[in-house]
Amino acid sequence: MSDDIISRGCASLTIDQGSQYRCRMGNCSKLSVFDWLQDISPIPYSSDIVEVRFKNTRKGYYHNSNKLSIRQGDFVAVEASPGHDIGVVSLTGELVVEQLRKGRIVLNENDLKKVYRKAKQADVEKWQEAIAKEHQTMLKARKIAEHLKLDMKIGDVEYQGDNTKAIFYYIADDRVDFRELIKILADEFKVRIEMRQIGARQEAGRIGGIGPCGRELCCATWITNFVSVTTSAARYQEISLNPQKLAGQCSKLKCCLNYELDSYMDARKDFPDPSVKLETENGVAIHQKTDVYRGIMWYSMEDDGTMSLIPLSVEHVNEIIAMNQKGTKIKKFDQQKEKESKGEEQGSGAFILNSATESDSLNRFDTKKNHNRKKKKRRKYNEEHGPQS
């Protein structure tokens, strides 16, 4: 088996009893699904729809009209237009119906394409030949597109299992007239050509990789619908607007910025506008930072050169703003509430920070310990009282 089979989402191929090809690593693909019903006894109703995965993140749903005994990991030949394609069964049974419901996909079994058969040796060999040509085809297609001066990037090529059609995935900022390109590609590779435009996030999902969190990219493991991400998501969560840290491997804002956004927006419903300044008799206090879940806002005096931070609870800040709107300037911040905020800060944050700083200091091993202290004490004792017997 060629190493290029890995690009199809299958790390290893084996032949089970009956000379049927199977993937013995059932969950090694992108957008893999865990079958949590596999150890449960069969239930009375079972769906005839199966989920089949192809290269990278492409998946499809097919009707097992011939009632074949198919299980997860089987290589099957499915209906395509034209001819047939080869894929790996990624899910069967009732979980397929749940996947359709989760993705809000409405399918009619009469309109579904069919599963022809389990893949035979001739099918797999022809499929391998098609896979082996994909990389060179992509490189040639890039040169042709560059020669035609088309503003597009061909990121990947996927041959159909019967080697009669090739899908070219490309990225472009604007609309591209690739009619001439299709003619040249069809004449060059002698197959039917299909051009499919993808976005930067979809390309990152197809390529895969490890994110800064240490896990596989979400777009390569479970995300199927990409929602727009804006910098306001970072502002709501008090995240520094550093483009290098906010951008993912696709050079777009990270999708994970939206994961906790709703909870932050709910927590900030009662928070005042941080741009509003607090007026006191001693000067004006301006907002510096916010701890959303603890409900603390830090302010500093505008004319204070030391920039000492004053922690205030959200309720106290709202009271001060209401008094300022009535034209009243407070003499000083409520010391009791300030002490409560500081006590909460010291109890929950500063103590942990200090203890962590002391235990994790890089210089904690630099101080040389006096290993001869005990010897000196013993020598002094012997001088005064004589050697011990």
C-alpha positions, 0 to 999 in steps of 0.5 A, spaced: 500 500 500 502 506 498 504 511 503 499 516 499 493 512 502 495 517 508 492 523 504 485 519 504 485 519 511 487 512 512 493 510 515 493 503 514 489 498 510 488 490 511 484 485 508 480 481 513 476 474 512 473 474 505 478 478 502 475 484 503 479 491 504 478 494 511 481 500 515 484 497 521 485 505 524 477 507 524 478 513 527 485 516 524 481 521 519 479 528 519 472 529 522 472 522 524 466 520 528 466 516 534 461 510 534 459 510 541 453 505 539 458 500 537 458 495 543 451 496 544 446 490 542 443 491 535 436 496 536 430 494 532 430 500 527 437 501 523 438 506 517 440 504 511 444 510 510 451 510 511 457 516 511 463 515 507 469 519 507 474 521 502 480 525 501 481 530 507 474 533 510 470 531 504 464 526 506 458 524 503 451 520 505 449 514 501 444 509 500 445 502 502 440 499 497 443 492 496 443 491 504 450 489 504 453 487 510 457 494 511 461 496 518 465 502 520 472 502 516 470 498 510 472 500 503 466 501 498 465 503 491 459 508 491 456 512 485 459 518 482 458 522 476 460 519 472 462 512 474 464 510 481 468 513 487 472 509 492 471 511 500 471 509 507 465 507 511 466 512 517 459 511 520 453 506 520 446 505 523 443 510 527 448 515 528 448 517 521 441 519 522 443 523 528 449 526 524 444 528 519 440 532 524 446 535 527 448 538 520 441 540 519 441 536 512 435 534 509 436 527 505 431 523 501 433 516 500 430 516 493 435 522 491 441 519 495 446 516 491 448 508 492 453 504 495 455 499 489 459 494 493 465 493 497 471 495 494 475 489 490 482 488 489 482 491 482 478 497 485 483 499 490 489 498 485 486 503 480 484 507 486 492 507 488 494 509 481 489 515 481 492 517 488 499 517 486 498 522 480 495 527 485 501 531 487 504 532 480 497 534 477 497 539 482 504 542 480 502 542 473 496 545 474 499 551 478 504 552 472 498 552 467 494 557 472 500 561 472 502 561 465 495 564 464 496 569 469 490 567 473 489 570 480 488 564 484 492 558 488 490 551 486 491 548 493 489 540 492 487 535 487 483 529 488 482 524 483 476 520 483 476 512 485 475 510 477 480 515 475 475 518 470 474 525 474 479 530 478 477 535 483 481 541 483 480 545 490 483 553 489 483 559 493 481 566 490 479 573 492 475 575 486 471 571 481 476 567 476 474 566 469 477 559 468 474 556 462 480 556 458 484 553 464 479 547 464 480 546 457 487 546 458 487 541 464 482 536 460 486 536 454 493 535 459 490 530 464 485 526 459 479 526 465 473 530 467 475 537 470 471 540 476 473 546 479 471 547 487 473 554 490 474 553 498 476 558 503 482 559 507 479 556 513 477 550 509 484 549 506 487 549 513 482 544 515 484 540 509 492 540 510 491 539 518 496 541 523 497 542 531 494 549 534 498 553 539 493 549 544 497 543 543 491 539 539 489 538 532 486 544 529 478 544 530 477 545 522 481 538 521 477 534 527 470 537 528 468 543 525 464 543 518 460 550 518 465 556 519 462 562 522 465 569 521 470 571 527 471 579 529 475 582 533 470 584 538 470 577 540 477 578 543 475 585 546 469 582 550 474 577 553 479 582 554 484 579 550 490 583 547 489 585 540 495 582 538 495 579 530 500 574 531 496 571 537 489 572 535 491 569 528 490 561 526 494 557 521 489 560 516 492 567 517 484 568 519 482 570 526 482 563 530 475 560 530 476 558 538 475 566 539 467 564 539 467 558 543 466 562 550 464 569 547 456 568 549 458 566 556 462 573 556 457 577 553 452 574 558 456 576 564 458 583 562 450 585 561 451 589 567 457 592 566 458 599 565 461 602 559 469 602 560 470 609 556 466 613 562 470 616 566 469 617 574 469 624 577 472 625 584 474 631 588 481 629 587 481 628 580 478 623 574 479 616 574 480 612 568 478 605 566 484 600 565 482 593 565 476 588 567 476 581 570 469 579 567 467 573 571 470 576 578 466 582 577 472 587 578 474 593 574 480 597 575 481 604 575 487 609 576 487 616 577 488 620 570 494 625 574 497 620 578 504 618 575 505 612 579 499 609 575 496 605 582 490 601 580 484 601 584 479 595 584 472 597 584 466 592 584 461 593 578 456 595 583 460 600 586 462 603 579 455 603 577 453 607 583 459 612 582 457 613 574 449 615 577 452 620 582 456 623 576 450 624 572 446 627 577 452 632 578 455 630 584 463 628 585 464 623 590 470 625 595 473 618 595 472 611 593 468 607 598 473 604 602 469 598 605 468 596 598 475 597 596 477 593 601 472 588 599 475 588 592 482 588 594 481 582 599 478 578 594 483 580 589 489 578 594 485 572 596 484 569 589 489 572 585 495 575 588 496 569 593 496 564 588 501 569 583 506 570 589 506 562 591 507 561 583 512 566 582 516 563 588 516 556 586 517 557 579 522 562 579 528 561 574 533 564 580 530 559 585 536 554 584 542 560 584 542 561 591 548 556 593 546 552 600 551 552 605 552 544 606 558 545 611 554 548 616 553 542 620 561 540 619 562 547 622 557 546 628 560 539 630 567 542 629 565 548 634 562 543 639 568 538 639 573 544 640 569 546 646 567 540 649 572 535 646 570 530 641 564 525 642 566 518 644 
